[in-house]
Amino acid sequence: ENVDIRREELYIGIEELFKDHEGRHHLVLKPQIFVNAKDQGDPEIEVLKKTITELTFSHPCWGERMPNACVPLELEIAELVAEGKQIMSLVEVEELNAISEVSVLSPEQLTDFLHYQHSLGKIVYFDTPQLRDNVIISPLLMVEVMRSFITDVEFWPKEDKTRKTFKKMSENGMIQKVDLYQIWEQEEFRQILPFKEYIFDMLIHLDIVSEQRRYDTKTGSRLQIENFFVPCMLTQRNETDYLTQECTPERTLSLAFVFKGTIIPPALPNRLICACLSMWTLKQYHGRKLMFSGFIGLSFDKRA
């Protein structure tokens, strides 16, 4: 097959695919590079290197002066990641900074360093009461955390008890802490276990998992949380007649969101659902909880 013809066909297909996409301007389609991954001496590899270098030099931030005081600490952390370490306590980060032979950051500079590294995606650090005591120095760990319980039925565990947990999540979107911890006891996810409480708090902070808040009807005091919502794992669609029978203008509160862009991140609706579930009670209709894939019903008071 003629390589030039195939190359042209592929690039035409890409342009057609993204012609109406708002991210079209991010694509670099010139020159048309077609690398043979099986040939180490393919001249196209040099073309690719040259193109990447030119794009780097043309970036608006290229040439800007950068502070070098934090470079030693950044290199030390990178070395730990290369050795397989994924999470450090804040105390460990402070100790690593204190023993630097080149540059020691002040407490304020260290805090700025952590926030800046987080903004670049090099670490995960949130300065909140539940999360500020630890730093994820390898963000790939969060990919493993998500993969452990947010996955397609094809990849569900074979073990019966754990598989039942996934089935329950797909049907009612709920999970208990002990069930999630059991999932992390699988061999491929055991690196999460030593930090399970911290990781669980992280999932709540990111609105991946939401608390099912319950209150004592007599005292009004908050009850211990047993169940948690995982809306993104719900696959069951709304088959009730609630929308047609009950959602009247007099009894329904509506919120409309207008987005500037044409693309809505797939996780956004689930994060919104999680945030709402943490504030209001899930509504029941004919004895059934109104929580389905992409749809929830909430009770604001006894009438709605």
C-alpha positions as CSV (number, residue, x, y, z in Angstrom):
1,E,0.0,0.0,0.0
2,N,1.3,3.5,-0.8
3,V,2.3,5.2,2.4
4,D,1.7,8.7,1.1
5,I,-1.9,7.8,0.0
6,R,-2.7,6.2,3.3
7,R,-1.2,9.2,5.2
8,E,-3.4,11.6,3.3
9,E,-6.5,9.5,3.9
10,L,-5.8,9.4,7.7
11,Y,-5.3,13.2,7.9
12,I,-8.4,13.9,5.9
13,G,-10.3,11.7,8.2
14,I,-9.0,13.5,11.3
15,E,-9.8,16.9,9.8
16,E,-13.4,15.7,9.1
17,L,-13.8,14.3,12.5
18,F,-12.8,17.5,14.3
19,K,-14.1,20.1,11.8
20,D,-16.8,21.3,14.1
21,H,-15.0,20.6,17.4
22,E,-14.2,23.6,19.6
23,G,-10.8,22.1,20.3
24,R,-9.9,22.0,16.6
25,H,-7.4,24.8,16.9
26,H,-5.3,22.6,19.3
27,L,-4.6,20.1,16.6
28,V,-1.3,20.3,14.7
29,L,-1.8,18.8,11.3
30,K,1.2,20.3,9.5
31,P,3.5,18.7,8.7
32,Q,1.8,15.4,8.2
33,I,3.9,13.0,10.2
34,F,3.6,9.2,9.7
35,V,6.0,7.3,11.9
36,N,6.8,3.6,11.4
37,A,7.0,2.4,15.0
38,K,8.8,-0.8,13.9
39,D,11.7,1.1,12.3
40,Q,14.1,2.8,14.7
41,G,15.7,4.6,11.8
42,D,12.5,6.0,10.3
43,P,13.4,9.6,9.1
44,E,9.9,10.7,10.2
45,I,11.0,10.4,13.8
46,E,13.5,13.3,13.3
47,V,10.7,15.3,11.7
48,L,8.5,14.6,14.8
49,K,11.4,15.7,17.1
50,K,11.9,18.9,15.1
51,T,8.2,19.7,15.1
52,I,7.9,19.2,18.9
53,T,11.0,21.4,19.5
54,E,9.6,24.2,17.3
55,L,6.2,24.1,19.1
56,T,8.0,24.3,22.4
57,F,10.0,27.3,21.4
58,S,6.8,29.0,20.1
59,H,4.9,28.5,23.4
60,P,4.1,31.9,25.2
61,C,5.8,30.7,28.4
62,W,9.0,29.7,26.7
63,G,11.9,31.8,27.9
64,E,10.2,33.1,31.1
65,R,12.4,33.2,34.2
66,M,11.6,30.6,36.7
67,P,12.6,30.4,40.4
68,N,15.2,27.7,41.1
69,A,14.9,27.5,44.9
70,C,12.4,24.7,44.7
71,V,14.2,22.7,42.0
72,P,16.2,20.5,44.5
73,L,13.0,19.5,46.3
74,E,11.3,18.8,43.0
75,L,14.1,16.5,41.9
76,E,14.1,14.7,45.3
77,I,10.4,14.0,44.9
78,A,10.8,12.9,41.3
79,E,13.5,10.4,42.5
80,L,11.2,8.9,45.1
81,V,8.5,8.5,42.4
82,A,11.0,6.7,40.2
83,E,11.7,4.4,43.1
84,G,7.9,3.5,43.4
85,K,6.8,5.8,46.2
86,Q,3.3,7.3,45.6
87,I,2.2,9.1,48.8
88,M,4.2,11.1,51.3
89,S,3.0,12.6,54.6
90,L,3.3,16.4,54.9
91,V,5.8,15.7,57.6
92,E,7.9,13.6,55.3
93,V,7.9,16.4,52.7
94,E,8.9,18.9,55.3
95,E,11.8,16.7,56.5
96,L,12.9,16.1,52.9
97,N,13.0,19.9,52.4
98,A,14.9,20.5,55.7
99,I,17.7,18.1,54.8
100,S,18.4,19.7,51.4
101,E,22.1,20.6,50.9
102,V,21.3,23.2,48.2
103,S,18.2,25.1,49.2
104,V,15.7,24.9,52.0
105,L,12.3,26.5,51.5
106,S,10.5,28.4,54.2
107,P,7.1,27.1,55.4
108,E,5.4,29.7,53.2
109,Q,7.5,28.8,50.2
110,L,6.9,25.1,50.8
111,T,3.1,25.7,50.8
112,D,3.4,27.7,47.6
113,F,5.5,24.9,46.1
114,L,2.9,22.3,46.8
115,H,0.1,24.4,45.4
116,Y,2.1,25.2,42.3
117,Q,3.1,21.5,41.7
118,H,-0.6,20.6,42.1
119,S,-1.6,23.2,39.5
120,L,0.8,21.6,37.1
121,G,-0.6,18.1,37.7
122,K,2.7,16.8,39.1
123,I,1.3,16.1,42.6
124,V,-2.2,16.0,44.2
125,Y,-2.5,18.2,47.3
126,F,-5.5,19.8,48.9
127,D,-5.1,22.2,51.8
128,T,-8.2,21.1,53.6
129,P,-8.5,19.8,57.2
130,Q,-9.1,16.2,56.0
131,L,-6.5,16.1,53.3
132,R,-3.6,18.5,54.1
133,D,-1.6,15.9,56.0
134,N,-0.7,13.9,52.9
135,V,0.6,14.5,49.4
136,I,0.1,12.2,46.5
137,I,3.5,12.6,44.7
138,S,2.5,10.2,41.9
139,P,-0.9,11.3,40.4
140,L,-1.1,8.0,38.5
141,L,-2.2,6.5,41.9
142,M,-5.6,8.3,41.5
143,V,-6.0,6.5,38.1
144,E,-5.6,3.2,39.9
145,V,-8.0,4.3,42.6
146,M,-10.7,5.2,40.0
147,R,-10.0,2.0,38.1
148,S,-10.5,-0.1,41.2
149,F,-14.2,0.6,41.4
150,I,-15.3,2.7,38.5
151,T,-15.2,0.3,35.6
152,D,-17.2,-1.6,33.0
153,V,-18.9,-4.9,33.9
154,E,-16.4,-6.6,31.6
155,F,-13.7,-5.8,34.1
156,W,-15.6,-6.6,37.3
157,P,-13.8,-9.0,39.7
158,K,-14.6,-12.7,39.4
159,E,-14.7,-13.3,43.1
160,D,-18.4,-13.6,44.1
161,K,-18.6,-11.3,47.2
162,T,-16.7,-8.4,45.5
163,R,-18.7,-8.9,42.3
164,K,-21.9,-8.5,44.3
165,T,-20.6,-5.1,45.4
166,F,-20.2,-3.9,41.8
167,K,-23.6,-5.3,40.9
168,K,-25.2,-3.4,43.8
169,M,-23.4,-0.2,42.7
170,S,-24.7,-0.5,39.2
171,E,-28.3,-1.0,40.4
172,N,-28.6,1.5,43.2
173,G,-25.4,3.6,43.0
174,M,-24.5,2.8,46.7
175,I,-21.5,1.4,48.4
176,Q,-20.2,1.1,52.0
177,K,-16.7,1.8,53.2
178,V,-16.0,-1.8,54.1
179,D,-17.0,-2.9,50.6
180,L,-14.6,-0.4,49.0
181,Y,-11.8,-1.5,51.3
182,Q,-12.5,-5.1,50.3
183,I,-12.0,-4.1,46.7
184,W,-8.7,-2.6,47.6
185,E,-7.6,-5.8,49.2
186,Q,-7.2,-7.3,45.7
187,E,-3.6,-7.9,44.8
188,E,-3.4,-5.2,42.1
189,F,-4.8,-2.5,44.4
190,R,-3.1,-3.3,47.8
191,Q,-0.8,-0.2,47.5
192,I,-3.9,1.8,48.3
193,L,-4.8,0.1,51.6
194,P,-2.2,1.8,53.9
195,F,-3.9,5.2,53.0
196,K,-7.5,4.0,52.6
197,E,-9.0,6.6,54.9
198,Y,-7.1,9.4,53.2
199,I,-8.0,8.1,49.7
200,F,-11.7,7.8,50.8
201,D,-11.8,11.4,52.0
202,M,-10.2,12.4,48.7
203,L,-13.0,10.7,46.7
204,I,-15.6,12.6,48.8
205,H,-13.7,15.9,48.3
206,L,-13.6,15.3,44.5
207,D,-17.4,14.4,44.4
208,I,-16.7,10.9,43.1
209,V,-18.3,9.5,46.2
210,S,-21.0,11.3,48.1
211,E,-22.2,10.9,51.7
212,Q,-25.7,9.8,52.4
213,R,-26.5,12.1,55.3
214,R,-29.2,11.0,57.7
215,Y,-30.7,12.7,60.7
216,D,-32.5,11.5,63.8
217,T,-36.2,12.5,63.3
218,K,-36.6,13.2,67.0
219,T,-33.4,15.0,68.0
220,G,-32.3,16.3,64.6
221,S,-28.8,15.1,65.3
222,R,-26.7,13.6,62.5
223,L,-26.5,9.8,62.3
224,Q,-23.4,7.9,61.5
225,I,-22.9,7.5,57.8
226,E,-23.1,3.9,56.6
227,N,-23.8,4.2,52.8
228,F,-22.2,6.3,50.2
229,F,-23.4,7.2,46.7
230,V,-21.4,6.5,43.6
231,P,-23.6,8.0,40.8
232,C,-21.1,7.4,38.0
233,M,-21.5,3.6,38.4
234,L,-25.2,3.6,37.9
235,T,-26.4,2.0,34.7
236,Q,-30.1,1.7,35.4
237,R,-32.2,4.2,33.6
238,N,-35.3,6.0,35.0
239,E,-38.3,3.8,34.1
240,T,-40.8,5.4,36.6
241,D,-43.6,7.8,35.7
242,Y,-42.4,10.3,38.2
243,L,-41.4,13.0,35.7
244,T,-44.7,12.9,33.8
245,Q,-47.0,12.5,36.9
246,E,-45.3,14.5,39.6
247,C,-43.0,17.1,38.1
248,T,-45.5,20.0,37.8
249,P,-44.4,23.7,37.7
250,E,-46.0,24.2,41.2
251,R,-44.0,21.4,42.9
252,T,-40.7,21.3,41.0
253,L,-37.6,23.4,41.3
254,S,-35.6,23.7,38.1
255,L,-32.0,24.7,37.6
256,A,-30.7,25.5,34.1
257,F,-27.0,25.6,33.3
258,V,-25.7,27.4,30.2
259,F,-22.2,26.5,29.0
260,K,-20.0,28.7,26.9
261,G,-18.4,25.8,25.2
262,T,-20.1,23.0,23.2
263,I,-18.4,20.2,25.1
264,I,-19.4,19.2,28.6
265,P,-17.0,16.9,30.5
266,P,-18.7,13.6,31.1
267,A,-17.9,13.7,34.8
268,L,-19.6,17.0,35.4
269,P,-23.2,15.7,35.7
270,N,-22.1,13.1,38.2
271,R,-20.2,15.6,40.2
272,L,-23.3,17.8,40.3
273,I,-25.4,14.8,41.4
274,C,-22.9,14.0,44.1
275,A,-22.9,17.6,45.4
276,C,-26.7,17.6,45.5
277,L,-26.9,14.3,47.3
278,S,-24.6,15.6,50.0
279,M,-27.0,18.4,50.8
280,W,-30.5,17.0,50.2
281,T,-32.4,13.8,50.9
282,L,-32.9,11.3,48.1
283,K,-36.6,11.2,47.2
284,Q,-38.7,8.0,47.3
285,Y,-41.5,7.4,44.8
286,H,-43.9,4.4,45.3
287,G,-41.3,2.9,47.7
288,R,-38.5,3.3,45.2
289,K,-35.5,5.6,45.5
290,L,-35.3,8.1,42.6
291,M,-31.7,7.6,41.7
292,F,-30.8,6.5,38.2
293,S,-28.1,7.0,35.6
294,G,-28.1,10.7,34.9
295,F,-31.2,11.4,37.0
296,I,-32.0,11.9,40.7
297,G,-35.1,13.1,42.6
298,L,-34.5,15.1,45.8
299,S,-36.7,16.2,48.7
300,F,-36.3,19.7,49.9
301,D,-39.3,19.6,52.3
302,K,-42.4,17.5,52.9
303,R,-44.1,18.9,49.8
304,A,-41.3,18.7,47.2
